[in-house]
Amino acid sequence: MTPLSADARVLLVRLSALGDCVHAVPLLTALREQLPDVRIGWAIQRAGYELMREHPEVDRFHLFPRKAGLALPKALFGFRRELRAAGYDAVLDVQGLFKSGLASWLSGSRLRVGFSAPASREGNAAFTNRRIAPHSRHVVDRNLELLAGLGLDVPERVIWSMPDYERTDPLDDFFEAHGLRRREYLVLNPGTTWESKHWPAPKFGELGARLAEELGQRVVLTWGDERERSLCECARESAPDAVLAPATSLRELAALLGEAALVVASDTGPLHLAVALGVKTVGLYGATDPERTGPYGEGQEALVVRTSDGELGDVRDISVDQAFDACSRQLALAPVTS
């Protein structure tokens, strides 16, 4: 295998979703550590870009078009032209789906590294020409295995590097109005994209009330859209002292999560973002397997429901007592170190 030159150009393809984009970050860090002069590009969709822009390891972002109908071919042609002008020597397709494979192929790179089936789906393997069969269970570790396709080492230690998320003036006003201080409040995030991942809002409320009453903790409820805001309002019926976060951008949400002492959420973007920012977490799992997508690393905890034969169960069966005990354990631990 011909090694990459020290100043090679490498394109990462992870178009979406937010949590999955976060899971790709250790791959960026490991690539930069082994090739300090490498030029790294990232093909990504708009929502992920808003979170990851100004990432210290990324030299350039390429926005994958989300056009529809007759506008799509023109948009894809412009995307292809932009990628080919960048002259990438290699591609790492972390997503393993049809559209990420298409982005990899449009780059014109001669070396396109991806996952073999069944780790890749939707015919993705047709777009790659060096395929890795991952042996790891967790998605972060599986992503790192792609480095072998470039002739690089898979690191033993995962390092997170994220953009700097500074408080905006409205967020400063929110902190001041409610007397919140860094590492002196907890975040509960009831919202999820999948209904099957949803731990009931009344349980979040009961948990928030107990954290406040029994442990003296300040609790902040975060949300992304009006549906998630209504879940927070439902939770507040049981936890009237909990503070409802203001409407935030993704970067403001990151700033809010990054200063928390603990974040409690289902398998969703804010949970994984908190992990990447060095915040302790409790993940609530049922529909998805925490061995694959749980909060990664030491100092993190996932609660999961399994049936008597070991299959994944219903996240709604996690009790408030179980969640409270997990939070108590996490709060007693030393701060997370990256």
SULTA-V298407 format. One record per helix or strand of 2 or more residues. SS is the DSSP state (alpha for helix, beta for strand). FROM is the first residue (numbers start at 1). LEN is the number of residues. Records with the same first field share a line. If there is no record, write none. Layout:
SS = FROM-LEN / FROM-LEN
//
This chain:
beta = 9-5 / 39-6 / 60-4 / 90-4 / 111-5 / 130-3 / 185-5 / 218-4 / 243-2 / 262-5 / 280-6 / 300-5
alpha = 18-6 / 25-10 / 46-7 / 71-16 / 98-9 / 124-4 / 139-12 / 169-10 / 195-3 / 201-15 / 226-11 / 250-9 / 269-8 / 290-4 / 315-3 / 320-13
//
